[in-house]
C-alpha cells in the first residue's frame, strides 16, 4: 500500500482514498522524487540529536528519516492529514503533533536538535529566522523556493543580497546544496526549489545590529547614509562612522558585509 509514495500516481491514489487534495493555501507540494529524497536524508546526517520536521504532508520524508535512524517529531498544521499520516507512519517511532509550527515552543527543544523539512513556502522565512534565534539547533536542512535559498546564501553586491542574507550569516554558515525541479513534487509548484543546509554558530542575538540592518535595507534605492538618516540616525554620526570605516559617502547597504555592519553599529552606539 505504501510502495508508491514517491510517485504521482501513488500520491493521487492515497489522497483519493482519503477524500483529500493538496491545499495551496498551506503550501502543500508533496515530494515524490525518490532520488532527491535520498539526497536530502544524506545531507541531514549525522542525526546527533532529535529531528524536527515541519509540514510532513503525507509522511514521505518522515518515513525516510525514521528508517535512516532519526528520532523524528513531525509537526503538521493540517488536521485533514491525520488519517493519512497514521497510515503512512504506522509502525515507525515517530512523534506526530498537529500544531502550528509558528506557535510551537522552539525555545524549549533540546540543544543540538535538527530541523529536516520540506517547508511550506508561506512560513519558511519567519520560521527559519526564529529557529536560528533560539540557538537550539545544530543543523537545519530544508527545502524552500530557489529564490529564498539564494537570498539566504547571498554575498554582498549580488542581486539576492539583503536583510535575510545577513540574518542567516550572523547566526549560521549557509550552503545551497542543490535544486529540485517542479516535477519532483506533486502537485508540481510553479517554481524551482532548493535544498539549504544551515550550520548555526553559538551567538547571542543582537537587536541593535538588526535594528540597524532593517533601517539600512528599508530603502534599497537610497545610499546607506540617506537610508539611515531617514530612519532617524543622526546624519553627522552616520557620516563620521562611514569615514572611520573608510567607506565612501555614497555607498549602498548591499555593498557591506556582516563585519562592516557590526563595526558600523559599534560606532553609532545604536543611538536613534
Order of alpha helices (4+ residues) and beta strands (2+ residues): alpha-beta-alpha-beta-alpha-beta-alpha-beta-beta-alpha-beta-alpha-alpha-beta-beta-beta-alpha-alpha-alpha-alpha
